[in-house]
Amino acid sequence: MELEKRPPEPSGRGPGGAGASGGCLVVAIRMPVRIVALVLVVPVRMAWDALAAAGRFLHRTVGRPVGRALAWLARAVCVWPFVALWRWVLVPAGRGLAWLARVLVVVPAGWAHRYLLAPLGRGLVWLYARVLTPVGQGAWWLLGGIGAVLAAVGAGLWTGAVWLGRYLVVVPVRWAVRYLVVVPAVRLYARVLTPAGRALARCARGGVRLLGVVVAGVVAALVWAGRVLLVVPAVAAWRWVFVPVGRALVVVGREVGEALGHAWRVAGYVSVAVGRFLAALFRWVVVEPVRRVYRGVLTPVGHVVRDAVLRPVAEAVRGAGRTVRQAVAAARETVRQARADVRRALFGEHPQGDAPASREPRRPAGRTLDGSTTALTHLTKD
């Protein structure tokens, strides 16, 4: 039981009827469009369903076996040769090359490093530490003393040259630049350039204001003209032309879409009904006669053939097999007895206690009617 009130249904689907949202236009468009859509969509839907059924049938009967065969062929052509090549050619070749590299490169290189390069390196280190380092340190100390003396002499000479240059060149040049260039330039900037710049700035500000007033008037005139010539006609065209036409097109498009969807669903029901009818027709025309022929004709004939031909043949084959097995067993027993006779003739009789155990497995006796032992209990007792 619903306790809450349902929200109002969208326009065109409420209780007001089919044409509650669009009025007479919807009523005039809906039924013809649905009829035309149904007439056009039903063949397409039936063809689509037929193609889908054929595709599923081909996928089950052809696609899967062909795909499996192609997969097996691809494995046989592309995978297995490379696996065999890797397993039986590349891996042994790689192991052989690794062994050769180890024997021809690694072992000689290790021997050379251990018995040649390492002693030579130790000798060079001893030579560097015991001979070259003391010699270098002495030479460095000597060069450091010579450099210190030369640095002291150069510093004294540089200090005298700097003092002479300062009092003979820098001071006169500084005085000349100050009183001949800087003071006249400052007075020129303060007395001439500053008043001229202020006058030019005032003139520029006045020109900018005048230009702003002119541009504002021109822009206002253009805005008014654009509003009168463009905006007002565009708003009128949008309000009185495009909006009504757009609404009509929306209604038509919505009805066409709904009609196509409804026609597609109806065509689905029609396609299902036609498919069931064709399946029933195929079953009653082909399957049922074949089934009746199989049950009424082929099955009795097969039973007769089985009882009259196959079973006697099978019994004869089994009897022949038993006969052959018995003949083979008799021949085997005869050979065994002949071998025992030859052994007795050559080596004599063995004592009862020293008789060699037979190499043939002893077959346990089967269960008889007057005995209570079975093959399992006989084997356990043995």
C-alpha positions in Angstrom: 0.0 0.0 0.0 1.5 3.4 -1.1 1.4 6.0 1.7 3.1 8.8 -0.3 1.6 10.7 -3.2 3.2 9.9 -6.5 4.9 12.9 -8.3 3.1 14.2 -11.3 3.9 12.4 -14.5 5.8 14.3 -17.3 3.9 16.1 -19.9 2.4 13.9 -22.6 2.2 10.8 -20.3 -0.2 12.0 -17.6 -3.9 11.1 -17.2 -4.8 14.0 -19.5 -4.6 11.7 -22.6 -2.2 11.2 -25.4 -2.3 14.8 -26.6 -2.3 16.6 -23.2 1.2 18.1 -23.7 1.3 19.0 -27.4 -2.4 19.4 -28.2 -3.7 18.7 -31.7 -0.2 18.6 -33.2 0.7 15.6 -31.2 -2.6 13.9 -31.9 -2.2 14.6 -35.6 1.4 13.3 -35.7 1.5 10.3 -33.3 -0.7 7.7 -35.0 0.5 8.2 -38.7 4.1 8.2 -37.5 3.7 5.0 -35.5 2.0 3.3 -38.4 4.8 4.3 -40.9 7.5 3.4 -38.4 5.9 -0.1 -37.7 5.7 -0.8 -41.4 9.3 0.2 -41.9 10.8 -1.3 -38.8 9.1 -4.8 -38.8 11.1 -6.1 -41.8 14.3 -4.6 -40.4 13.7 -6.3 -37.0 12.9 -9.6 -38.5 16.0 -9.5 -40.8 18.1 -8.5 -37.7 16.7 -11.4 -35.6 17.3 -13.8 -38.5 20.9 -12.6 -39.0 21.4 -12.9 -35.2 20.1 -16.4 -35.1 22.2 -17.4 -38.2 25.2 -15.8 -36.6 24.7 -17.7 -33.3 24.3 -21.0 -35.3 27.4 -20.3 -37.4 29.3 -19.4 -34.2 28.3 -22.7 -32.6 28.8 -24.9 -35.6 31.5 -23.3 -37.6 33.2 -20.5 -35.6 34.2 -22.5 -32.5 35.6 -25.6 -34.4 37.4 -23.4 -36.9 38.7 -21.2 -34.1 40.0 -24.2 -32.2 41.5 -25.7 -35.3 43.2 -22.4 -36.1 44.4 -22.1 -32.5 45.9 -25.6 -32.7 47.4 -24.8 -36.1 48.8 -21.6 -34.7 50.4 -23.4 -31.8 51.7 -26.1 -34.1 53.2 -23.6 -36.6 54.2 -20.7 -34.4 54.6 -21.9 -30.7 55.8 -25.5 -30.8 58.7 -24.9 -33.3 60.0 -22.0 -31.2 59.6 -24.0 -28.0 61.5 -26.9 -29.5 64.1 -24.4 -30.9 64.5 -22.8 -27.5 64.6 -26.1 -25.6 66.7 -28.2 -27.9 68.9 -25.6 -29.7 69.2 -22.3 -28.0 69.4 -23.5 -24.4 72.2 -26.1 -25.1 74.0 -23.6 -27.4 73.7 -21.0 -24.6 75.1 -23.4 -22.1 77.9 -24.4 -24.4 78.8 -20.7 -25.1 78.6 -19.9 -21.4 81.0 -22.8 -20.7 83.3 -21.6 -23.5 83.2 -18.1 -22.2 84.1 -19.3 -18.8 86.9 -21.5 -20.0 88.3 -19.1 -22.6 87.7 -15.7 -20.9 86.8 -15.8 -17.2 89.3 -18.3 -16.1 92.3 -16.7 -18.0 91.2 -13.3 -16.9 91.0 -14.4 -13.3 94.4 -16.0 -13.6 95.9 -12.9 -15.2 94.3 -10.7 -12.4 95.5 -12.9 -9.6 99.1 -13.7 -10.8 99.9 -10.7 -13.1 97.9 -7.6 -12.5 97.6 -7.8 -8.8 101.4 -8.2 -8.1 102.1 -5.4 -10.7 99.5 -3.1 -9.0 101.0 -3.8 -5.6 104.5 -2.9 -7.0 103.2 0.3 -8.5 101.5 1.2 -5.2 104.8 0.6 -3.3 106.7 2.7 -5.9 104.2 5.5 -5.6 104.1 5.4 -1.8 107.8 4.9 -1.1 109.5 6.9 -4.0 107.2 9.2 -5.9 105.4 10.6 -2.9 108.5 11.8 -1.0 110.0 13.2 -4.2 106.8 15.1 -5.1 106.4 16.5 -1.6 110.0 17.8 -1.7 109.5 19.4 -5.1 106.2 20.9 -3.9 107.9 22.4 -0.8 110.6 23.9 -3.0 108.2 25.3 -5.5 106.0 26.7 -2.7 109.0 28.6 -1.2 109.9 30.1 -4.6 106.2 31.0 -5.2 106.0 32.7 -1.9 109.1 34.9 -2.6 107.7 35.8 -6.0 104.3 36.6 -4.6 105.8 39.0 -2.0 107.8 40.8 -4.6 104.8 41.0 -7.0 102.5 42.3 -4.2 105.0 45.1 -3.3 105.2 46.1 -7.0 101.4 46.0 -7.4 100.9 48.2 -4.3 103.3 50.9 -5.5 101.7 50.9 -9.0 98.2 51.2 -7.5 99.3 54.1 -5.2 100.9 56.0 -8.1 97.9 55.4 -10.4 95.4 56.6 -7.8 97.1 59.9 -7.1 98.3 60.6 -10.6 95.2 59.5 -12.7 92.1 58.6 -10.7 91.8 61.8 -8.6 92.2 64.3 -11.5 89.8 62.3 -13.7 87.2 62.1 -10.9 87.4 65.9 -10.3 87.1 66.6 -14.1 84.1 64.3 -14.5 82.3 65.8 -11.5 82.7 69.5 -12.4 82.6 69.2 -16.2 79.8 66.6 -16.7 77.7 65.8 -13.6 77.0 69.3 -12.3 76.0 70.7 -15.8 73.8 67.7 -16.4 72.0 68.0 -13.1 71.3 71.7 -13.6 70.0 71.0 -17.2 67.6 68.3 -15.9 66.3 70.5 -13.1 66.0 73.8 -15.0 65.0 72.7 -18.5 63.9 69.1 -18.9 61.6 68.8 -15.8 59.4 71.9 -16.8 59.2 70.7 -20.4 58.2 67.2 -19.3 55.5 68.4 -17.0 54.0 70.6 -19.9 54.1 67.6 -22.3 52.4 65.4 -19.6 49.6 67.9 -19.2 49.1 68.1 -22.9 49.0 64.3 -23.2 46.5 63.9 -20.4 44.2 66.5 -22.1 44.5 64.7 -25.4 43.7 61.3 -23.8 40.6 62.8 -22.1 39.4 64.3 -25.4 40.0 61.0 -27.2 38.1 59.1 -24.4 35.1 61.4 -24.8 35.1 61.0 -28.6 35.5 57.2 -28.4 32.7 56.9 -25.7 30.3 58.9 -28.0 31.1 56.7 -31.0 30.7 53.5 -29.0 27.4 54.6 -27.6 26.2 55.5 -31.1 27.3 52.1 -32.4 25.7 50.2 -29.5 22.4 52.0 -30.0 22.6 51.3 -33.8 23.5 47.6 -33.2 20.6 47.3 -30.7 18.1 48.8 -33.1 19.4 47.1 -36.2 20.5 43.6 -34.8 19.3 42.8 -31.3 15.7 43.8 -31.6 15.1 41.9 -34.9 17.1 38.9 -33.6 15.0 38.8 -30.4 11.8 39.1 -32.4 12.8 36.4 -34.8 13.9 34.1 -31.9 10.7 34.7 -30.0 8.2 34.5 -32.8 9.9 32.2 -35.4 12.6 30.0 -34.0 11.0 29.1 -30.6 7.7 27.9 -32.1 9.5 26.1 -34.9 11.9 24.5 -32.4 9.0 23.4 -30.2 7.3 21.8 -33.2 10.5 20.1 -34.2 11.0 18.8 -30.7 7.5 17.4 -30.6 7.9 15.8 -34.0 11.4 14.3 -33.1 10.1 13.0 -29.8 7.1 11.4 -31.4 9.3 9.9 -34.1 11.7 8.5 -31.6 8.9 7.0 -29.4 7.2 5.6 -32.5 10.5 4.0 -33.6 11.0 2.5 -30.1 7.4 1.2 -30.0 7.7 -0.2 -33.5 11.0 -1.9 -32.6 9.4 -3.6 -29.6 6.3 -4.6 -31.5 8.6 -5.9 -34.3 10.4 -7.9 -31.7 7.2 -9.6 -30.6 6.3 -10.2 -34.2 9.7 -11.6 -34.9 9.5 -13.9 -31.9 6.1 -15.1 -33.0 7.3 -15.7 -36.6 10.4 -17.5 -35.3 8.3 -19.8 -33.0 5.9 -20.5 -35.9 8.8 -21.4 -38.2 10.4 -23.5 -35.5 7.1 -25.4 -34.9 6.7 -25.8 -38.7 10.2 -27.2 -39.0 9.6 -29.5 -36.1 6.3 -30.9 -37.5 7.6 -31.0 -41.1 11.1 -32.3 -40.6 11.9 -33.4 -37.0 8.7 -35.3 -36.2 8.8 -37.4 -39.4 12.5 -38.1 -38.9 11.9 -39.1 -35.3 8.9 -41.3 -36.2 11.0 -43.0 -39.0 13.8 -43.5 -36.5 11.5 -45.0 -33.9 9.3 -46.9 -36.2 11.7 -48.1 -38.8 15.4 -47.7 -37.9 15.2 -48.8 -34.3 13.4 -52.1 -35.0 15.8 -52.8 -37.9 18.7 -51.9 -35.7 17.4 -54.3 -33.0 17.0 -57.1 -35.6 20.5 -56.5 -36.9 21.9 -56.4 -33.4 20.1 -59.6 -32.3 20.4 -61.5 -35.6 23.9 -60.4 -36.8 26.0 -58.5 -34.3 25.4 -60.6 -31.2 26.1 -64.0 -33.0 29.2 -62.4 -34.5 30.3 -61.1 -31.1 29.7 -64.5 -29.5 31.6 -66.2 -32.3 34.5 -63.7 -31.9 34.5 -64.2 -28.1 34.4 -68.0 -28.5 37.3 -67.8 -31.0 39.2 -65.6 -28.5 38.6 -68.1 -25.7 39.7 -71.0 -27.9 42.9 -69.0 -28.9 43.6 -68.2 -25.3 43.2 -71.9 -24.3 45.4 -73.0 -27.1 48.1 -70.5 -26.1 47.8 -71.6 -22.4 48.1 -75.3 -23.5 51.1 -74.5 -25.7 52.7 -72.5 -22.8 52.1 -75.4 -20.4 53.6 -77.9 -23.0 56.7 -75.7 -23.3 57.0 -75.4 -19.6 56.8 -79.2 -19.2 59.3 -79.8 -22.0 61.7 -77.3 -20.3 61.3 -79.1 -17.0 62.0 -82.5 -18.7 65.1 -81.1 -20.3 66.3 -79.7 -17.0 65.7 -83.1 -15.2 67.5 -84.9 -18.0 70.5 -82.6 -17.8 70.8 -81.9 -14.0 68.9 -84.7 -12.4 66.1 -84.7 -9.9 66.3 -82.1 -7.1 65.6 -83.1 -3.5 62.1 -82.3 -2.3 63.4 -79.7 0.2 65.9 -78.2 -2.3 63.5 -77.8 -5.2 63.9 -74.4 -6.7 61.0 -72.1 -6.4 59.1 -71.6 -9.7 59.5 -68.2 -11.3 55.9 -68.3 -12.5 53.4 -66.6 -10.2 51.0 -69.0 -8.5 47.5 -68.5 -9.4 45.1 -68.7 -6.4 42.3 -71.1 -6.8 38.9 -69.6 -7.4 35.9 -70.0 -5.1 34.1 -73.3 -5.5 30.6 -74.4 -4.3 32.0 -76.8 -1.7 34.7 -74.5 -0.4 34.5 -71.4 1.7 37.7 -69.8 0.7 38.1 -67.2 -2.0 41.1 -66.1 -4.1 41.9 -63.3 -1.6 41.9 -65.7 1.5 44.0 -68.2 -0.4 46.5 -65.5 -1.4 46.6 -64.3 2.2 47.3 -67.9 3.5 50.1 -68.2 1.0 
